[in-house]
């Protein structure tokens, strides 16, 4: 579409396009988040461990292991970074 074609589009036609795009992007975002919730590591790994053992403690531990492994190193690295004079703002 050229620039002259874009100027010809009426305001109501643009609003219809914007409304349609909003609905499509909203549906895409919802479906993506649902899919990531289904296949996330906090869902798949506990199910895998459940097939290996019947210990509910281990199943619960492995469900939280990803969250712990993701946040714990940040605490140690933060102490090192605080001492540096140049930091990314």
Secondary structure, DSSP 8 states (H G I E B T S, - for coil): --HHHHHHS-HHHHHHHHHHHHHHHHHHHHHHHHHHHHHSHHHHHHHHHHHH---HHHHHHHHHHHHHHHHHHHHHHHHHHTT-S----
